[in-house]
Amino acid sequence: MFEGFERERVRTSEAEINVVRGGDGPPVLLLHGYPQTHAMWHAVAPLLTERFTVVAADLRGYGDSSKPRGGEDHVAYSKRAMAGDMVEVMEHLGFESFSVAGHDRGGRVAHRMALDHSERIERLALLDIIPTREVFARTDKELATAYYHWYFLIQPYDLPEALIGGNPIYYLHKKLGGWGTALDTFAPEALAEYERCFRNPATIYASCEDYRAAASIDLEHDEADAESNEIECPLLLLWGGTGVMERLYDVPEVWRPYARDVRGKPIDAGHFLAEERPEETVRELLNFLEK
């Protein structure tokens, strides 16, 4: 995967971030979701390099990036801290401003980045999410059933870590297939990468801390920004037309109070757009990023 891409570990002020970089042109940062790594972009990134410089990174706590302890308030896995990593990565690579596309957890990091570093983010694409505070505020039986891991992973250390660690690959496969996506949808090379990384107990711990932060310090940051939480750059929303987001929400309407310029559409897929429908995902990203 990522043939022709350069690989590098970038040291930020708080972490070391694993990245791949390829192509030439305006910079685009790609951020992955849970329980994955930058490998989720393996079918998308090469197509984008025809017109852009593409940087795909492992979020702190995931893949081959460092996995610090979360701290009592989970601050090390706040989306503010994780977004700060990526701004430093892009600056290290020579990009003061850039566009970003984030899926799932990566979308939440990208959302926070657009708020904390608005002068740097030119365009923002978010894949299959609504804002974190809206997820918690709108939780009902159907969402809690589909997104049970949100409420399982936030349990105090080390309950989820111990249970997942008993059979991490079984859990990983159930999570990847939990949104109605067949496991054989994932390229064997990508699935093997997810398995390799998820066997690491430090990854299991860090991913739990990511969710614990979402249910605590991230909400505190969101509440503090409630009066000034508007995304200033253009926002593209893509979501799975056969998935939970389509079934439960009018996704653009949920996002309109959070951004000045909102557009988007469903893609005929479940949760994992970039791997289920890579060519359609690329087409929508290109139409958005090139304007």
N, C-alpha and C positions, 0 to 999 in steps of 0.2 A: 504494500500500500504506500501511497505518497511517493511514487518513483519520481526522482528528479527534484524532490524537495530537500532543502537543507534542514538539518536537525540541530537543535541547540538547547542548552539549559541556561536560563537567564536568572541571575540572582537579583531579587528585588530586596527592598528593605526588610521584609518579613518572611520571605519564602524563596524557594528555587522553583522556577516554572519551566516545564518541558514544552517546547514548541517545535513546530515544523513550519517552514516558510518556502513559498514557491511563487513563480510568476513575476509579472512586471506590470506596473500601472498603479492606480490609486489603491491605497491599502484597505483591506477588509479583514477584520478579526472575527474568527469563528469560535464559538464557545459551546461546549457539549452539555448534555444533560446527565441525569442519574439513571442507571448505575454504569455509565459509559466513560469514554475517554475521547480525546480528539479524533480517534479512529472512526467515530460515527460520521465524519465528514469525508470519508475516503472516496465516495462516488461524486460528491459535490465539489470539493476543493479543486481537483484537476480541471474541471470544466470552467470554474471561475478564473483560473490562472491565465486563461486566454485573454482576459481584459483587465485583471486586477493582480496586485500583489496580495497573496492570501497567507494569513498567519492563522494556524489552528493550534490551540493551546490546551493543555490539561489544567483544569482549575486546581488550585491548592487543595490537597486532600485526595486527589484523584490521579489515576494514571501513574506517570513517573514524576509528577511534581511532589514537592515536599509535603509532609503531613504533620504540622505542628500540633501540640496539645491545644485544646480549645479554650481552656481557662474557665473559671467559675461561671462567667456570664456568656460563655461561648463566643467571645469577641473575635477570636482568631478565625472564625468561620462566618462572621457577619458578611453580608453581601458588600458592605462598604470596604472591608478589608480585602475581600476577593476581587472586587473591582479595582482597588488600588494596585494590586499585583499587575493587572492587565494593562493599566495605564503606564506603569513603569516598564513593562515588557515592550510595549509599542514605542515608548520613548527610547529605550535601549536600541531598538531596531531602526531608529531614525524617523519615527512617525509622530509628529506632534498632534495631528488630528487624523481621524480615520472613521470608517463606517464599521458597524458591528452587527453580527447576526448571532443570536443566542437561542438555543433550544432548551426547554425545560429549566433545570437549575441554571444553566448558562444564560438563559433569558432573564432570570431574576438578577443575576450579576450584572448583565447588560443594562437592565432597567435602572439599577442603582448607579451605574456608571454614567448614564445619561443625566441623572440628577446631580451627582456630585462633581462631574467633570463635563458639564454641558458645552464648554468651549471647545472640547476635543472631539465630540461625537458629531459627525456630519449627517449620518443616517442610521436608523436603528430598525432592525428586523427582529421580531420576537415570534418564536415558533411554539404554538400549542400551549400557551399559558394565559391566565389573567393575573392581575396583581396579587401578590401574596396576601395582603390584608383583605382583599375581596374573597379569596378562597376561604379564609377562616370565618369571615363575616357571613358568607353564604352557605356554609356547610349544612347539608341535610343528609338524610339517610342514604340517598343515591350517591352523593359525592363521597361520603365517608366510606361507603362500600368500595367504590372504584379507587379511591385514593387512601386506602387504609394505611399505607406505609407512612403517610404524613403523621399519623397519630401513634403509630408503632415506633417509628425511629426517634421521636422526641421524648420517649420515656427515659428516665435517668440512667446514666452509665451504671452498670454495664449490661443491663437487661437485653436490649436489642442486639448488642454486640455478641453476647454469649449465645443467643438463640440463632442468629444468622451464622455465627462462626461454627456452629455444629455441623452445618452442611452448606457452605457458601455458594457452591455452584448450583445446587438445587434451588436455593433462594434466588440467585441471579436469573436463572432460566425462568422461574415463575414470574419474576418482576418484568423481564423483557417481554414475556408473553401475556402479561396481565392486562394489557389494553387491547386484547383481541388481535395481536400481531403474532403470526406463526413464527416459531423459532427459526425455521429455515429461511425466513425473509432476510435474516442477517447474514452477510457474507461470512464464510468460514474464517477468514483471516481476522475480521473485525470481532467476531464472537470469541475467537481464541484470545484476542487481546483483552477483551472484557473479563474473560475467565482468569487470565494470568494476573491481572491487576486486582480482581476482587478476591483472590485467594489470600491476599495480604491482609492480616488483621488490622494493620494501620489504616488501610483504605476503608474497611468496614467502620472502624471508629470514626474516622474523619467524615465519612458520609453521614453518619448519625449526627455528628456535631453540626454539619451543614443544616440539617433539618431542625435540630434544637435551636440553632441561631434564628432560623426562620420564624419559630414560634415564640421568640423572646426579644433579643436585641434588635433584630430586623424590624419587628413591629414597633419597637420604641423609636427607631430611626424614622420609620414611615409616619408615625404619629407626630413626631417633631417637625416633619416636613409637610404636614397636612395642608398648610396654607400656601406652600410654594412647591408643590409636587408635580408641576406641569413639565412634561418633556418638551423641549424647545425644538428639537430637530424633527424632520419627517419620520413617521412611524409606520412600518408595514407589519401587519399581523397575518400570519399564516397558521392555519390549524387543521386538524384532521377532520374531514367531512364525515367520517364514520366513527369518530371518537367521542370522548366524554365532553370536550369543550363544545362541540356542535350540538350535542344532545341537551346540555344543561344551560347554555348561555348564548346570548347575542353578543359575541365576542367584541366586535367594534364598539357597541354601545357601552359595554363595561369599561372599555379603555378610554372613551371620549373625555371623561372628566380629568384624565391623567395626561393628556397630550393635546397640542394645538392642531396637529395635522395627522389624522388617522385614516388609514386605508387598509384594505386587506380582503382575504377571501379564503374559503375552505379549499383544501386539496383532497382528492379522493384517496384518503389514507386513514390510518389510525393515528397513534401518537407519534410514531417515529418517521416523520415526513421525509427526512433526508435519506433514509435507507429504504423506505417503502416506495417513494416516488422521487428519486433524485433528479431526474431530468425536469420534471415539472417544478420542483423546488428551485432548481437553478434558473429556470425560465422566469419565475416570479421574482427571484432575487435580482437577476440582471435587469429586468424591466424597472425595478425600483432603484437600484444602485446607480444606473446609468443616467437617470434623469437629473 
